[in-house]
């Protein structure tokens, strides 16, 4: 009975903190540093799990979650090391270094949100994946409920139906308030995971329906395209794995390498002014030609280009340049300008190959496939939005990649560390 009450308290506590993390999207704490509420709540989640570990450690589960969070955060290590090298070679002022590091560690700290994801998995195991989804849905539904209270139920659903029928070609003033970008992309990642690993359970169906409602209310067209593409790849790789696990694993590795080559070529095409040709052909690029022209002077598409250090381009756009945007809305061009030619390639490899190899090791082909399709989703949505800077999406991708078959990996860790499995322990 005491254990049951304790479990309920843990669920309630972690759910409340997570809902607050997903609800307060723009608020920040000013204590000499600009710390967002969501970052503060992510640290609270991670800190709470650490305290629980110190009080009553579950070594195998803690090791699995913590190591997964570190591997997932490898791109942060890459951007930091590469930037430090660039700053050292360029002998830049300390304020530039401080500004760059603060953008990586104070505002969008990948490690903080990966550890918050690991906290859910450490405390609840694979159930943590679904508790986290419930927290997102509660936060999103609270926002939608506020919109409905202010504007009326009939008006909201009238515009909601119009939004779907016109495929976001016509959006009213009311429904546009429900376009909560960051949460929409978080829910999109969950939709991919749920479609790839469906469960014939009532709670799963309820969560899937609520997820679809909130996602459609935001209606990110690039998100819908990304989900369709990733689901198709997921089904194809799952089919291959059914007959040949090794071929499926090798296919994922090949697709990762191909993705890196495409993303390097993508920056080359931008440098060749392909978007200007698209505009001349009558294709609307939403002002990207002007933005890309404005930042063209900051980089060369050449192996000799070392980069400028993380945070450089954002600072230029916000301080000196008058292009009307705070980012280039192209995370790949931004990282190329910041990290340089080879730094960019290493960063891409850390985001694709390193994660796929780690989570798919020891014959875990399904983990490799899930990691790849979620990475592909991030890449597609980042082609039009600066989603790499969405810390909540970072946390969601982390919990899904680390959490896929998490409980079975914990058992493997227990076997490796202690030399016996759970079933063997019960017989002692």
Buried (B, 14 or more C-beta within 10 A) or exposed (E): EEEEEEEEEBBEBBBEBBBBBBBBBEEBEEEEEEBBBBBBBBBBBBEBBBEBBEEEEBEBBBBBBBBBBBBBBBBBBBBBEBBBBBBEEEEBEEEBBEBBBBBBBBBBBBBBBBBBBBBBBBBBBBBBBBBBBBBBBBBBBEBBEEBBEEBEEEBBEBBBEBBEEEEBEEBBEBBBBBBBBBBBBBBBBBBBBBBBBEEEEEEBEEBBEBBEBBBBBBBBEBBBBBBEBBBEBBBEBBEBBEEEBEEBBEBBBEBBEEBBEEBBEBBEEBBEBBBBEBBEEEEEBEEBBEBBEBBEEBBBBEEEBBBBBBBBBBBBBEEEBEBEBEBBBBBBBBBBBBBBBBBBBBBBBBBBBBBBBBBBEEEBBBBBBBBBBBBBBBBBBBBBBBBBBBBBBBBBBBBBBBBBBBEEBBBBBBBEEEEEEEEEEEEE
